């Protein structure tokens, strides 16, 4: 009789382990956070270099195609396509600009999400040779979409 209870208890234990959601869930292989930070920081350097050269090609490459994603410049909200148009219009009035990162931090939110935040000094000279210096904060949300990093949100704010 004791043998019957032992076998019954073993079967129950195996059944419990097989039905336990924690043992059945897919586990994500962790990626080295420093490698992800380097990857995001490298892409951000590309974006800022493109912006200094008054171009939007790198931004267009990494911007999400999801029409529900929102991007903020100051108090204005844009879709991805609207953001590109607004930046092209802004760049058309500028002769040159220099962007200097004063402080930056990249936060890894898992293998497929990261946030890049920086305080930046922008010095722009318009076509009339007037120079304007602005210090602002940028926040960029990066997500892996189809195994590629995409910008799904950004916010650029400055003090008036």
BALO-904000 format. One line per field, with one value per atom (N, C-alpha, C): atom name; residue in one letter; residue number from 1; z, x negated, y negated. Coordinates in steps of 0.05 Angstrom, whole numbers, padded with zeros to 5 digits. Atoms other than C-alpha are relative to their C-alpha. Layout:
REM BALO-904000
atom: CA, ... .
res: A, ... .
n: NUM, ... .
Z: Z, ... .
X: X, ... .
Y: Y, ... .
//
This chain:
REM BALO-904000
atom: N, CA, C, N, CA, C, N, CA, C, N, CA, C, N, CA, C, N, CA, C, N, CA, C, N, CA, C, N, CA, C, N, CA, C, N, CA, C, N, CA, C, N, CA, C, N, CA, C, N, CA, C, N, CA, C, N, CA, C, N, CA, C, N, CA, C, N, CA, C, N, CA, C, N, CA, C, N, CA, C, N, CA, C, N, CA, C, N, CA, C, N, CA, C, N, CA, C, N, CA, C, N, CA, C, N, CA, C, N, CA, C, N, CA, C, N, CA, C, N, CA, C, N, CA, C, N, CA, C, N, CA, C, N, CA, C, N, CA, C, N, CA, C, N, CA, C, N, CA, C, N, CA, C, N, CA, C, N, CA, C, N, CA, C, N, CA, C, N, CA, C, N, CA, C, N, CA, C, N, CA, C, N, CA, C, N, CA, C, N, CA, C, N, CA, C, N, CA, C, N, CA, C, N, CA, C, N, CA, C, N, CA, C, N, CA, C, N, CA, C, N, CA, C, N, CA, C, N, CA, C, N, CA, C, N, CA, C, N, CA, C, N, CA, C, N, CA, C, N, CA, C, N, CA, C, N, CA, C, N, CA, C, N, CA, C, N, CA, C, N, CA, C, N, CA, C, N, CA, C, N, CA, C, N, CA, C, N, CA, C, N, CA, C, N, CA, C, N, CA, C, N, CA, C, N, CA, C, N, CA, C, N, CA, C, N, CA, C, N, CA, C, N, CA, C, N, CA, C, N, CA, C, N, CA, C, N, CA, C, N, CA, C, N, CA, C, N, CA, C, N, CA, C, N, CA, C, N, CA, C, N, CA, C, N, CA, C, N, CA, C, N, CA, C, N, CA, C, N, CA, C, N, CA, C, N, CA, C, N, CA, C, N, CA, C, N, CA, C, N, CA, C, N, CA, C, N, CA, C, N, CA, C, N, CA, C, N, CA, C, N, CA, C, N, CA, C, N, CA, C, N, CA, C, N, CA, C, N, CA, C, N, CA, C, N, CA, C, N, CA, C, N, CA, C, N, CA, C, N, CA, C, N, CA, C, N, CA, C, N, CA, C, N, CA, C, N, CA, C, N, CA, C, N, CA, C, N, CA, C, N, CA, C, N, CA, C, N, CA, C, N, CA, C, N, CA, C, N, CA, C, N, CA, C, N, CA, C, N, CA, C, N, CA, C, N, CA, C, N, CA, C, N, CA, C, N, CA, C, N, CA, C, N, CA, C, N, CA, C, N, CA, C, N, CA, C, N, CA, C .
res: X, X, X, X, X, X, X, X, X, X, X, X, X, X, X, X, X, X, X, X, X, X, X, X, X, X, X, X, X, X, X, X, X, X, X, X, X, X, X, X, X, X, X, X, X, X, X, X, X, X, X, X, X, X, X, X, X, X, X, X, X, X, X, X, X, X, X, X, X, X, X, X, X, X, X, X, X, X, X, X, X, X, X, X, X, X, X, X, X, X, X, X, X, X, X, X, X, X, X, X, X, X, X, X, X, X, X, X, X, X, X, X, X, X, X, X, X, X, X, X, X, X, X, X, X, X, X, X, X, X, X, X, X, X, X, X, X, X, X, X, X, X, X, X, X, X, X, X, X, X, X, X, X, X, X, X, X, X, X, X, X, X, X, X, X, X, X, X, X, X, X, X, X, X, X, X, X, X, X, X, X, X, X, X, X, X, X, X, X, X, X, X, X, X, X, X, X, X, X, X, X, X, X, X, X, X, X, X, X, X, X, X, X, X, X, X, X, X, X, X, X, X, X, X, X, X, X, X, X, X, X, X, X, X, X, X, X, X, X, X, X, X, X, X, X, X, X, X, X, X, X, X, X, X, X, X, X, X, X, X, X, X, X, X, X, X, X, X, X, X, X, X, X, X, X, X, X, X, X, X, X, X, X, X, X, X, X, X, X, X, X, X, X, X, X, X, X, X, X, X, X, X, X, X, X, X, X, X, X, X, X, X, X, X, X, X, X, X, X, X, X, X, X, X, X, X, X, X, X, X, X, X, X, X, X, X, X, X, X, X, X, X, X, X, X, X, X, X, X, X, X, X, X, X, X, X, X, X, X, X, X, X, X, X, X, X, X, X, X, X, X, X, X, X, X, X, X, X, X, X, X, X, X, X, X, X, X, X, X, X, X, X, X, X, X, X, X, X, X, X, X, X, X, X, X, X, X, X, X, X, X, X, X, X, X, X, X, X, X, X, X, X, X, X, X, X, X, X, X, X, X, X, X, X, X, X, X, X, X, X, X, X, X, X, X, X, X, X, X, X, X, X, X, X, X, X, X, X, X, X, X, X, X, X, X, X, X, X, X, X, X, X, X, X, X, X, X, X, X, X .
n: 1, 1, 1, 2, 2, 2, 3, 3, 3, 4, 4, 4, 5, 5, 5, 6, 6, 6, 7, 7, 7, 8, 8, 8, 9, 9, 9, 10, 10, 10, 11, 11, 11, 12, 12, 12, 13, 13, 13, 14, 14, 14, 15, 15, 15, 16, 16, 16, 17, 17, 17, 18, 18, 18, 19, 19, 19, 20, 20, 20, 21, 21, 21, 22, 22, 22, 23, 23, 23, 24, 24, 24, 25, 25, 25, 26, 26, 26, 27, 27, 27, 28, 28, 28, 29, 29, 29, 30, 30, 30, 31, 31, 31, 32, 32, 32, 33, 33, 33, 34, 34, 34, 35, 35, 35, 36, 36, 36, 37, 37, 37, 38, 38, 38, 39, 39, 39, 40, 40, 40, 41, 41, 41, 42, 42, 42, 43, 43, 43, 44, 44, 44, 45, 45, 45, 46, 46, 46, 47, 47, 47, 48, 48, 48, 49, 49, 49, 50, 50, 50, 51, 51, 51, 52, 52, 52, 53, 53, 53, 54, 54, 54, 55, 55, 55, 56, 56, 56, 57, 57, 57, 58, 58, 58, 59, 59, 59, 60, 60, 60, 61, 61, 61, 62, 62, 62, 63, 63, 63, 64, 64, 64, 65, 65, 65, 66, 66, 66, 67, 67, 67, 68, 68, 68, 69, 69, 69, 70, 70, 70, 71, 71, 71, 72, 72, 72, 73, 73, 73, 74, 74, 74, 75, 75, 75, 76, 76, 76, 77, 77, 77, 78, 78, 78, 79, 79, 79, 80, 80, 80, 81, 81, 81, 82, 82, 82, 83, 83, 83, 84, 84, 84, 85, 85, 85, 86, 86, 86, 87, 87, 87, 88, 88, 88, 89, 89, 89, 90, 90, 90, 91, 91, 91, 92, 92, 92, 93, 93, 93, 94, 94, 94, 95, 95, 95, 96, 96, 96, 97, 97, 97, 98, 98, 98, 99, 99, 99, 100, 100, 100, 101, 101, 101, 102, 102, 102, 103, 103, 103, 104, 104, 104, 105, 105, 105, 106, 106, 106, 107, 107, 107, 108, 108, 108, 109, 109, 109, 110, 110, 110, 111, 111, 111, 112, 112, 112, 113, 113, 113, 114, 114, 114, 115, 115, 115, 116, 116, 116, 117, 117, 117, 118, 118, 118, 119, 119, 119, 120, 120, 120, 121, 121, 121, 122, 122, 122, 123, 123, 123, 124, 124, 124, 125, 125, 125, 126, 126, 126, 127, 127, 127, 128, 128, 128, 129, 129, 129, 130, 130, 130, 131, 131, 131, 132, 132, 132, 133, 133, 133, 134, 134, 134, 135, 135, 135, 136, 136, 136, 137, 137, 137, 138, 138, 138, 139, 139, 139, 140, 140, 140, 141, 141, 141, 142, 142, 142, 143, 143, 143, 144, 144, 144, 145, 145, 145, 146, 146, 146, 147, 147, 147, 148, 148, 148, 149, 149, 149, 150, 150, 150, 151, 151, 151, 152, 152, 152, 153, 153, 153, 154, 154, 154, 155, 155, 155, 156, 156, 156, 157, 157, 157, 158, 158, 158, 159, 159, 159, 160, 160, 160 .
Z: 00000, 00000, 00000, -00001, 00017, -00028, 00027, -00052, -00019, 00017, -00085, 00005, -00007, -00048, -00010, 00010, -00067, -00030, 00029, -00140, -00007, 00004, -00136, 00005, -00007, -00103, -00022, 00021, -00156, -00026, 00024, -00213, 00004, -00005, -00180, -00002, 00002, -00173, -00029, 00028, -00246, -00015, 00013, -00268, 00008, -00009, -00225, -00015, 00014, -00256, -00029, 00028, -00326, -00005, 00003, -00316, 00012, -00013, -00278, -00022, 00022, -00323, 00001, -00001, -00298, -00014, 00013, -00324, -00030, 00028, -00390, -00015, 00014, -00405, -00014, 00016, -00457, 00015, -00014, -00425, -00021, 00018, -00459, 00008, -00006, -00465, 00003, -00005, -00433, -00018, 00016, -00477, 00019, -00016, -00447, -00002, 00001, -00427, -00011, 00010, -00442, -00031, 00029, -00514, -00012, 00009, -00522, 00003, -00004, -00493, -00022, 00021, -00542, -00027, 00026, -00600, -00002, 00000, -00581, -00002, 00000, -00567, -00028, 00026, -00635, -00020, 00018, -00671, 00005, -00007, -00633, -00010, 00011, -00654, -00030, 00029, -00727, -00004, 00003, -00717, 00005, -00006, -00686, -00021, 00022, -00740, -00024, 00022, -00793, 00005, -00006, -00757, -00002, 00003, -00753, -00030, 00029, -00829, -00013, 00009, -00834, -00019, 00016, -00861, 00018, -00015, -00841, -00008, 00010, -00876, 00021, -00021, -00814, 00017, -00015, -00776, -00015, 00016, -00833, 00000, -00001, -00831, 00026, -00026, -00757, 00011, -00010, -00748, -00005, 00002, -00735, -00022, 00021, -00790, 00012, -00014, -00738, 00001, 00001, -00751, 00027, -00026, -00678, 00018, -00016, -00652, -00001, -00001, -00630, 00008, -00003, -00631, 00008, -00010, -00594, -00003, 00002, -00610, 00014, -00016, -00557, 00007, -00007, -00549, -00024, 00024, -00618, -00001, 00003, -00630, -00030, 00028, -00696, -00003, 00008, -00731, -00012, 00011, -00761, -00025, 00025, -00830, 00004, -00006, -00801, 00013, -00012, -00759, -00021, 00021, -00820, -00016, 00015, -00857, 00016, -00017, -00798, 00002, -00002, -00791, -00026, 00026, -00866, -00003, 00002, -00862, 00018, -00019, -00801, -00012, 00011, -00834, -00024, 00024, -00897, 00008, -00009, -00856, 00014, -00015, -00824, -00019, 00016, -00855, 00011, -00013, -00805, 00029, -00029, -00735, 00012, -00016, -00682, 00024, -00022, -00631, 00019, -00020, -00567, 00023, -00022, -00518, 00026, -00026, -00448, 00020, -00019, -00411, -00014, 00012, -00434, 00017, -00015, -00405, -00017, 00014, -00438, 00020, -00018, -00399, -00017, 00014, -00422, 00015, -00012, -00410, -00006, 00008, -00434, -00026, 00025, -00497, -00023, 00023, -00540, 00004, -00005, -00510, 00015, -00013, -00490, -00001, 00000, -00472, 00001, 00001, -00490, 00007, -00009, -00454, 00000, 00001, -00465, 00003, 00000, -00450, -00022, 00024, -00514, -00003, 00007, -00532, -00031, 00029, -00602, -00007, 00009, -00637, -00030, 00028, -00703, -00011, 00014, -00753, -00023, 00021, -00798, -00026, 00026, -00871, 00001, -00004, -00846, 00018, -00016, -00806, 00030, -00028, -00739, 00014, -00015, -00688, 00025, -00023, -00636, 00015, -00017, -00578, 00017, -00015, -00545, 00015, -00015, -00490, 00004, -00001, -00492, 00009, -00008, -00469, -00022, 00019, -00517, 00014, -00009, -00498, -00023, 00022, -00548, 00010, -00007, -00539, -00024, 00021, -00579, 00006, -00003, -00591, -00024, 00022, -00631, -00014, 00016, -00687, -00023, 00021, -00733, 00002, -00005, -00702, -00008, 00007, -00720, 00021, -00018, -00673, -00015, 00012, -00687, 00022, -00018, -00655, 00001, -00002, -00628, 00015, -00013, -00589, 00004, -00008, -00579, 00009, -00012, -00541, 00002, -00001, -00550, 00013, -00014, -00500, 00008, -00007, -00485, 00015, -00015, -00441, -00018, 00017, -00476, 00013 .
X: -00016, 00000, -00018, 00018, -00057, -00013, 00011, -00087, 00019, -00021, -00021, 00001, 00000, -00021, -00025, 00025, -00094, 00002, -00003, -00079, 00020, -00021, -00016, -00012, 00012, -00056, -00020, 00020, -00111, 00015, -00015, -00059, 00012, -00011, -00026, -00022, 00022, -00094, -00008, 00007, -00111, 00021, -00023, -00042, -00001, 00002, -00050, -00023, 00023, -00119, 00006, -00006, -00094, 00021, -00021, -00034, -00008, 00008, -00072, -00008, 00006, -00073, -00029, 00028, -00142, -00019, 00017, -00173, 00006, -00008, -00135, -00006, 00004, -00149, -00027, 00024, -00199, -00019, 00019, -00261, -00017, 00015, -00297, -00030, 00028, -00372, -00010, 00009, -00401, -00024, 00022, -00445, -00016, 00017, -00504, 00009, -00010, -00477, -00020, 00020, -00543, -00002, 00000, -00540, 00024, -00023, -00469, -00004, 00005, -00490, -00019, 00019, -00548, 00015, -00015, -00501, 00018, -00018, -00449, -00017, 00017, -00504, -00012, 00011, -00535, 00021, -00021, -00469, 00007, -00005, -00456, -00021, 00022, -00524, 00005, -00006, -00504, 00022, -00022, -00438, -00009, 00009, -00472, -00019, 00018, -00525, 00016, -00018, -00470, 00014, -00014, -00433, -00019, 00020, -00497, -00004, 00003, -00502, 00027, -00027, -00428, 00013, -00011, -00406, 00018, -00019, -00350, -00002, 00001, -00372, -00003, 00004, -00396, 00026, -00025, -00333, 00021, -00019, -00290, -00005, 00007, -00327, 00010, -00006, -00314, 00028, -00026, -00246, 00020, -00021, -00189, 00020, -00021, -00137, 00028, -00026, -00081, 00012, -00012, -00034, 00011, -00009, -00012, -00022, 00023, -00082, 00000, 00000, -00089, -00027, 00026, -00148, 00005, -00005, -00153, -00024, 00020, -00193, 00013, -00012, -00179, 00028, -00028, -00104, 00016, -00013, -00089, -00003, 00000, -00071, 00001, 00002, -00087, 00002, 00003, -00078, -00029, 00027, -00142, -00004, 00003, -00130, 00001, -00002, -00110, -00026, 00025, -00174, -00022, 00020, -00217, 00005, -00007, -00180, -00008, 00005, -00187, -00031, 00029, -00262, -00012, 00010, -00274, 00006, -00007, -00238, -00018, 00018, -00279, -00028, 00027, -00344, -00004, 00002, -00328, -00007, 00005, -00333, -00027, 00025, -00400, -00023, 00024, -00468, -00018, 00016, -00505, 00008, -00004, -00499, -00020, 00018, -00542, 00015, -00014, -00514, -00021, 00019, -00553, 00016, -00013, -00530, -00014, 00011, -00538, 00001, -00003, -00513, 00019, -00017, -00483, 00001, -00004, -00456, 00017, -00016, -00430, 00009, -00012, -00382, 00009, -00009, -00372, 00024, -00025, -00301, 00005, -00002, -00313, -00015, 00015, -00340, 00011, -00013, -00291, 00010, -00009, -00283, -00022, 00020, -00328, 00010, -00006, -00322, -00027, 00024, -00376, 00009, -00006, -00374, -00025, 00024, -00421, 00008, -00001, -00430, -00020, 00016, -00456, -00001, 00002, -00482, 00000, -00001, -00462, -00007, 00007, -00494, 00005, -00008, -00461, -00003, 00001, -00474, 00019, -00019, -00417, -00011, 00009, -00422, -00007, 00005, -00422, -00025, 00024, -00486, 00005, -00006, -00450, -00004, 00006, -00475, 00017, -00017, -00430, -00010, 00009, -00453, 00024, -00021, -00403, -00010, 00006, -00411, 00027, -00025, -00359, -00005, 00001, -00343, 00014, -00012, -00329, 00003, -00005, -00298, 00010, -00006, -00295, 00006, -00008, -00258, -00006, 00008, -00289, 00013, -00011, -00254, -00009, 00006, -00273, 00026, -00023, -00223, -00012, 00011, -00236, -00030, 00029, -00305, -00017, 00015, -00324, 00008, -00006, -00329, 00016, -00017, -00274, 00006, -00008, -00257, 00030, -00030, -00186, 00010, -00009, -00185, -00025, 00021, -00228, 00013, -00009, -00221, -00023, 00021, -00263, 00013, -00011, -00250, -00022, 00019, -00283, 00014, -00011, -00273, 00002, -00003, -00245, -00011 .
Y: 00024, 00000, -00025, 00023, -00048, -00005, 00003, -00034, -00013, 00012, -00053, -00030, 00029, -00121, -00014, 00012, -00133, -00005, 00003, -00121, -00022, 00021, -00164, -00028, 00026, -00221, -00008, 00006, -00216, -00009, 00007, -00219, -00028, 00026, -00280, -00021, 00018, -00314, -00005, 00004, -00302, -00015, 00014, -00326, -00030, 00027, -00389, -00015, 00013, -00404, -00004, 00003, -00393, -00022, 00020, -00439, -00027, 00025, -00493, -00020, 00019, -00556, -00010, 00010, -00576, 00019, -00019, -00512, 00001, -00002, -00517, -00026, 00025, -00591, -00002, 00004, -00611, -00019, 00018, -00640, -00014, 00017, -00697, 00002, 00000, -00689, -00028, 00028, -00751, -00008, 00011, -00794, -00018, 00016, -00830, -00029, 00027, -00899, -00020, 00019, -00934, 00002, -00002, -00907, -00015, 00015, -00935, -00030, 00029, -01002, -00010, 00008, -01005, -00002, -00001, -00987, -00025, 00023, -01041, -00026, 00025, -01094, -00004, 00002, -01079, -00011, 00009, -01088, -00030, 00028, -01153, -00018, 00016, -01179, -00004, 00003, -01165, -00020, 00019, -01202, -00029, 00028, -01263, -00010, 00009, -01265, -00008, 00006, -01263, -00027, 00025, -01319, -00024, 00022, -01361, -00007, 00004, -01352, -00008, 00010, -01375, 00021, -00022, -01307, 00017, -00016, -01259, 00030, -00027, -01195, 00022, -00020, -01158, 00002, 00000, -01179, 00016, -00015, -01153, 00030, -00028, -01087, 00013, -00012, -01076, -00006, 00007, -01108, 00022, -00021, -01059, -00007, 00004, -01050, 00000, -00001, -01045, -00028, 00027, -01104, -00009, 00009, -01104, -00009, 00010, -01120, -00030, 00029, -01192, -00011, 00013, -01239, -00029, 00027, -01305, -00018, 00021, -01368, -00024, 00021, -01420, 00008, -00006, -01423, 00012, -00011, -01394, 00031, -00029, -01321, 00007, -00007, -01287, 00031, -00027, -01221, 00002, -00003, -01192, -00016, 00015, -01222, -00030, 00029, -01289, -00010, 00007, -01289, -00005, 00003, -01279, -00026, 00024, -01335, -00025, 00023, -01383, -00004, 00003, -01369, -00010, 00009, -01378, -00030, 00029, -01445, -00016, 00014, -01466, -00001, -00001, -01444, -00018, 00017, -01484, -00029, 00027, -01548, -00004, 00000, -01530, 00003, -00003, -01541, 00022, -00022, -01496, 00002, -00003, -01468, 00019, -00017, -01436, 00011, -00012, -01387, 00012, -00010, -01373, 00014, -00015, -01319, -00009, 00009, -01348, 00023, -00023, -01286, 00019, -00020, -01221, 00025, -00025, -01156, 00018, -00020, -01092, 00020, -00019, -01048, 00024, -00024, -00976, 00011, -00009, -00952, 00030, -00028, -00880, 00003, -00005, -00848, -00016, 00012, -00886, -00029, 00028, -00956, -00015, 00017, -01013, -00029, 00029, -01087, -00014, 00017, -01138, -00028, 00027, -01205, -00017, 00018, -01264, -00029, 00029, -01337, -00008, 00007, -01369, -00031, 00028, -01438, -00001, 00004, -01458, -00029, 00027, -01517, 00000, 00000, -01533, -00029, 00026, -01589, 00002, -00001, -01606, -00013, 00011, -01630, -00030, 00029, -01703, -00004, 00001, -01687, -00006, 00003, -01693, 00027, -00024, -01642, 00002, -00006, -01611, 00024, -00022, -01568, 00009, -00011, -01521, 00025, -00024, -01470, 00014, -00015, -01415, 00028, -00028, -01345, 00016, -00018, -01288, 00027, -00027, -01221, 00017, -00018, -01164, 00028, -00027, -01098, 00018, -00019, -01041, 00027, -00026, -00975, 00017, -00019, -00913, 00007, -00007, -00904, 00017, -00018, -00844, 00002, -00003, -00838, -00024, 00025, -00910, -00021, 00022, -00970, -00021, 00021, -01021, -00020, 00022, -01088, 00000, -00001, -01082, -00025, 00025, -01148, -00017, 00019, -01210, -00025, 00025, -01274, -00019, 00021, -01337, -00024, 00023, -01392, -00020, 00021, -01458, -00022, 00022, -01518, -00024, 00024, -01579, -00025 .
//
